[in-house]
Amino acid sequence: ETGVTQTPRHLVMGMTNKKSLKCEQHLGHNAMYWYKQSAKKPLELMFVYSLEERVENNSVPSRFSPECPNSSHLFLHLHTLQPEDSALYLCASSQDQASGIARQETQYFGPGTRLLVL
Amino acid sequence: QKEVEQNSGPLSVPEGAIASLNCTYSDRVSQSFFWYRQYSGKSPELIMSIYSNGDKEDGRFTAQLNKASQYVSLLIRDSQPSDSATYLCAVRSGGGADGLTFGKGTHLIIQP
């Protein structure tokens, strides 16, 4: 257990459905991330939140919509997805170095949500 | 475009031998370097982090960094079958909340 939890662990959805992925971190970190892992491709950064503000959006289609209501929770809202969006979606958290704690920038990953879009 | 390159393998190593995993990166201003281990169907787990040129040892693992050559490596001594996994090299350019750029990973197989 890394202190980062994700729900659901598995999700099957149709292209017209709307669903949300949830991530919660219990590490006291102030930065959270969404990554996508597809077969045969490297882990791809999707979104970065620091102190509850989005600091990076890595050219992700608008059918993916992140939300960070507080420093412990992160959501990824999904709507009108495509079959090629099927992947493992990983949440991670870290302590933002700007807080003054040096070298505390290691990212810890949750177990992931395995998403299948039909 | 930041890139991290790894040989995808599989890399097959006899039990008890040293496994050597390599990684190169394109962004010269990269500051932080990480090795993650990922078992099939699981999420990445941090093995080592390294920030300065040279070697860093932790148990059976040694990370090596050469910023001039833009090269990072991971050595696993006394390899065990439980070390069989995919090893991901990750690089971070800035400090603070900055995403990681990952390589595709090297699939390591330790043969009993």
Interface residues (C-beta under 8 A of the other chain):
Chain A: T2 N30 A31 Y33 Y35 K40 K41 P42 L43 E44 L45 V48 Y49 S50 V55 E56 N58 L88 L90 S94 D96 Q97 A98 R103 E105 T106 Q107 Y108 F109 G110 P111 G112
Chain B: V4 S32 F34 Y36 K42 S43 P44 E45 L46 S49 Y51 L88 A90 R92 G95 G96 A97 D98 G99 L100 T101 F102 G103 K104 G105
